[in-house]
Amino acid sequence: MNTLLFPTELSAKMILIVAVGVFLASFVDGIAGGGGIISVPTYFLAGLPAHLALGTNKLSSSIGTAVSTARFIRNGYIDWKLALPSVLLALFGAHMGTRLQLSLDERYLKYMLLAVLPVVAVVVMRQRSLPEKRGTINLSLQMTIVLSASLIVGAYDGFYGPGTGTFLILIFCNLAKLDLRTASGNVKLVNLSSNIGALFTSLLNGKVFLALGLIGAVFSIAGHYIGSGLAIKDGSKIVRPVILTVLVLLAAKVILELV
């Protein structure tokens, strides 16, 4: 039997858990990013060990993110001057982050969020809405911010992942001064790239449950399609509350795992 396709026994209970959890995660991710907060624990709940859960999650999330990315591209919400170099840096960052993750004991994968979460939560709560129009910023500075974020957050995505899209949206809107829809489109492209970079590295190291990941991908496609449609239609009216919910869930998840 192919140990990459079936590294452990596939059961009906496992499929049900992944179907429900990955759909909800992808719906949230399609709106505002951060779906990994739900999907990573889903694969843990399905019985996968940490490294295998993270690698399998990258398979289903990569395929689902491709769908929401395509919707943003089709609607013209991509700044390609910023996006193309961001893709390369996100791929490289995710590859390096995943290599680091695979070299560490699983218990060290959660601590890095504790210092970041309070800062992100304060930023979101202090602003009434995310910008619907571009702000004024020097183009070189904007490029520097976007590319640095793509590399650093891409590395985090490869290392652990939950909250990646949310962090990128906040950086692209508040620091790089992109409007929400363009920021969301660029985030999807960067997140897709970091997912692919991490997935490739996990596949090379045999840390992907292909059969379960492909099942999860079907539900990831559905969730991303519905969620991205709402984000394009309703903008900050739906994205901001979803981001706040994601941050609360992420904080709760990290605290519970470290207790």
C-alpha positions as CSV (number, residue, x, y, z in Angstrom):
1,M,0.0,0.0,0.0
2,N,1.2,3.5,-0.8
3,T,2.1,5.0,2.6
4,L,1.8,8.6,1.3
5,L,-1.8,7.9,0.1
6,F,-2.8,5.9,3.2
7,P,-0.2,6.5,6.0
8,T,-2.9,5.5,8.5
9,E,-6.4,3.8,8.3
10,L,-9.1,6.0,6.7
11,S,-12.4,5.8,8.5
12,A,-15.9,7.2,8.0
13,K,-15.6,9.2,11.2
14,M,-12.4,10.7,10.0
15,I,-14.0,11.7,6.7
16,L,-17.0,13.2,8.5
17,I,-14.9,15.3,10.8
18,V,-12.8,16.6,7.9
19,A,-15.8,17.3,5.7
20,V,-17.5,19.5,8.3
21,G,-14.4,21.2,9.7
22,V,-12.7,22.0,6.4
23,F,-15.8,23.4,4.9
24,L,-16.3,25.8,7.9
25,A,-12.6,26.7,7.8
26,S,-12.6,27.4,4.1
27,F,-15.7,29.5,4.4
28,V,-14.0,31.7,6.9
29,D,-10.7,31.7,4.9
30,G,-12.5,32.8,1.8
31,I,-13.9,35.8,3.6
32,A,-11.0,37.1,5.7
33,G,-8.2,34.4,5.9
34,G,-7.4,32.6,9.1
35,G,-9.2,29.4,8.2
36,G,-6.3,27.3,9.4
37,I,-7.4,28.1,13.0
38,I,-10.3,25.7,12.3
39,S,-8.8,23.3,9.7
40,V,-5.6,22.5,11.5
41,P,-7.4,21.4,14.7
42,T,-9.9,19.5,12.5
43,Y,-7.1,17.3,11.2
44,F,-5.8,16.8,14.8
45,L,-9.4,15.8,15.8
46,A,-9.5,13.4,12.9
47,G,-6.5,11.6,14.6
48,L,-3.5,12.8,12.6
49,P,-0.2,13.6,14.4
50,A,1.0,17.2,14.2
51,H,3.4,17.1,11.2
52,L,1.0,15.0,9.2
53,A,-2.0,17.2,10.1
54,L,-0.1,20.3,9.0
55,G,1.0,18.8,5.7
56,T,-2.4,17.4,4.9
57,N,-4.0,20.7,5.7
58,K,-1.8,22.4,3.1
59,L,-3.1,20.0,0.4
60,S,-6.8,20.8,1.0
61,S,-6.2,24.5,1.7
62,S,-4.1,24.9,-1.4
63,I,-6.8,23.6,-3.7
64,G,-9.5,25.6,-2.0
65,T,-7.5,28.8,-1.9
66,A,-6.9,28.4,-5.7
67,V,-10.7,28.7,-6.2
68,S,-11.1,31.9,-4.1
69,T,-8.0,33.4,-5.7
70,A,-9.5,32.7,-9.2
71,R,-12.6,34.7,-8.2
72,F,-10.6,37.7,-7.1
73,I,-8.5,37.5,-10.3
74,R,-11.7,37.3,-12.5
75,N,-13.1,40.4,-10.8
76,G,-9.9,42.4,-11.3
77,Y,-8.9,42.7,-7.6
78,I,-5.2,41.9,-8.0
79,D,-2.4,44.5,-8.1
80,W,0.0,42.5,-10.3
81,K,3.0,44.8,-9.8
82,L,2.9,43.8,-6.1
83,A,1.6,40.3,-6.5
84,L,4.2,38.7,-8.8
85,P,7.3,39.3,-6.7
86,S,5.2,38.5,-3.6
87,V,4.5,35.0,-5.0
88,L,8.2,34.2,-5.3
89,L,9.0,35.4,-1.8
90,A,6.0,33.6,-0.3
91,L,7.1,30.4,-2.0
92,F,10.6,30.7,-0.6
93,G,9.5,31.7,2.9
94,A,7.0,28.8,3.2
95,H,9.6,26.3,2.0
96,M,12.1,27.5,4.7
97,G,9.3,27.7,7.4
98,T,8.2,24.1,6.7
99,R,11.8,22.9,6.8
100,L,12.2,24.5,10.2
101,Q,8.9,23.0,11.4
102,L,9.9,19.5,10.4
103,S,13.2,19.8,12.3
104,L,11.5,20.8,15.6
105,D,9.7,18.9,18.3
106,E,5.9,19.4,17.8
107,R,5.4,21.1,21.2
108,Y,7.3,24.2,20.0
109,L,5.0,25.0,17.2
110,K,2.5,27.3,19.0
111,Y,4.5,29.8,21.2
112,M,5.3,32.4,18.6
113,L,1.7,33.7,18.4
114,L,1.3,34.8,22.0
115,A,3.2,38.1,21.6
116,V,1.5,38.9,18.2
117,L,-2.2,38.3,19.0
118,P,-2.8,41.2,21.4
119,V,-1.2,43.7,19.0
120,V,-3.3,42.5,16.1
121,A,-6.5,42.5,18.1
122,V,-5.9,46.1,19.3
123,V,-5.3,47.3,15.7
124,V,-8.5,45.7,14.4
125,M,-10.7,47.0,17.3
126,R,-9.4,50.6,17.0
127,Q,-10.5,51.0,13.4
128,R,-14.2,51.3,12.6
129,S,-13.8,49.6,9.2
130,L,-11.2,48.3,6.8
131,P,-10.5,50.8,3.9
132,E,-12.7,50.5,0.8
133,K,-10.3,52.9,-1.1
134,R,-6.6,53.0,-1.5
135,G,-4.6,55.3,0.8
136,T,-1.7,57.6,-0.1
137,I,1.8,56.0,0.2
138,N,5.2,56.1,-1.5
139,L,5.2,53.2,-4.1
140,S,8.7,52.0,-3.0
141,L,7.6,51.9,0.6
142,Q,4.4,50.1,-0.4
143,M,6.4,47.5,-2.3
144,T,8.8,47.0,0.6
145,I,6.0,46.4,3.0
146,V,4.2,44.0,0.8
147,L,7.3,42.0,-0.1
148,S,8.6,41.8,3.5
149,A,5.2,40.7,4.7
150,S,4.9,38.0,2.0
151,L,8.3,36.6,3.0
152,I,7.9,36.7,6.7
153,V,4.2,35.7,6.9
154,G,4.9,33.1,4.2
155,A,7.6,31.6,6.4
156,Y,5.1,31.6,9.3
157,D,2.5,29.9,7.1
158,G,5.0,27.1,6.3
159,F,6.0,26.8,9.9
160,Y,2.5,26.7,11.4
161,G,-0.1,28.6,9.5
162,P,-3.3,29.6,11.3
163,G,-4.1,33.3,11.0
164,T,-1.9,33.8,7.9
165,G,-4.5,35.4,5.7
166,T,-5.8,37.6,8.5
167,F,-2.3,38.9,9.3
168,L,-1.7,39.7,5.7
169,I,-5.0,41.5,5.2
170,L,-4.3,43.8,8.2
171,I,-0.7,44.5,7.0
172,F,-1.8,45.2,3.3
173,C,-4.7,47.5,4.4
174,N,-3.2,49.3,7.3
175,L,0.5,49.6,6.4
176,A,0.6,49.2,2.6
177,K,-2.6,51.3,2.2
178,L,-4.4,48.9,-0.2
179,D,-8.2,49.0,-0.5
180,L,-9.8,45.9,1.1
181,R,-10.8,44.1,-2.1
182,T,-7.4,44.5,-3.7
183,A,-5.7,43.6,-0.4
184,S,-7.9,40.5,-0.2
185,G,-7.1,39.5,-3.8
186,N,-3.3,39.9,-3.3
187,V,-3.5,38.1,0.1
188,K,-5.2,35.1,-1.6
189,L,-2.4,34.9,-4.2
190,V,0.3,35.2,-1.6
191,N,-1.5,32.6,0.7
192,L,-1.9,30.2,-2.3
193,S,1.8,30.5,-3.0
194,S,2.9,29.9,0.6
195,N,0.5,26.9,0.8
196,I,2.0,25.4,-2.3
197,G,5.6,26.0,-1.0
198,A,4.7,24.3,2.3
199,L,2.8,21.5,0.6
200,F,5.7,20.7,-1.8
201,T,8.2,20.5,1.2
202,S,5.7,18.3,3.2
203,L,5.2,16.0,0.2
204,L,9.0,15.6,-0.2
205,N,9.2,14.5,3.5
206,G,6.2,12.1,3.3
207,K,4.0,14.3,5.7
208,V,0.8,14.4,3.6
209,F,-2.2,12.0,3.9
210,L,-3.1,12.3,0.3
211,A,-6.4,10.4,0.4
212,L,-7.8,12.4,3.3
213,G,-6.4,15.7,2.0
214,L,-8.1,15.2,-1.4
215,I,-11.4,14.5,0.3
216,G,-10.9,17.7,2.4
217,A,-10.2,19.6,-0.8
218,V,-13.7,19.0,-2.2
219,F,-15.2,20.7,0.9
220,S,-12.5,23.4,0.8
221,I,-13.5,24.3,-2.7
222,A,-17.1,24.8,-1.7
223,G,-16.3,26.9,1.4
224,H,-13.8,29.1,-0.5
225,Y,-16.2,29.7,-3.3
226,I,-19.1,30.8,-1.0
227,G,-16.8,32.8,1.3
228,S,-14.9,34.7,-1.3
229,G,-18.2,35.7,-3.0
230,L,-19.4,37.3,0.2
231,A,-16.1,39.1,0.7
232,I,-16.3,40.6,-2.9
233,K,-19.9,41.6,-2.5
234,D,-20.0,43.0,1.1
235,G,-16.4,44.1,1.7
236,S,-15.6,45.4,5.2
237,K,-19.2,44.8,6.5
238,I,-18.4,41.1,6.7
239,V,-14.6,41.0,6.7
240,R,-14.0,42.9,9.9
241,P,-16.3,40.9,12.2
242,V,-14.9,37.7,10.7
243,I,-11.4,38.9,11.4
244,L,-12.3,39.6,15.1
245,T,-13.9,36.2,15.4
246,V,-10.8,34.6,13.9
247,L,-8.5,36.4,16.4
248,V,-10.6,35.3,19.4
249,L,-10.6,31.7,18.2
250,L,-6.9,31.8,17.6
251,A,-6.1,33.2,21.0
252,A,-8.3,30.6,22.6
253,K,-6.7,27.8,20.6
254,V,-3.2,28.8,21.5
255,I,-4.0,29.3,25.2
256,L,-5.8,25.9,25.5
257,E,-2.9,24.1,23.7
258,L,-0.3,25.6,26.1
259,V,-2.2,25.0,29.3
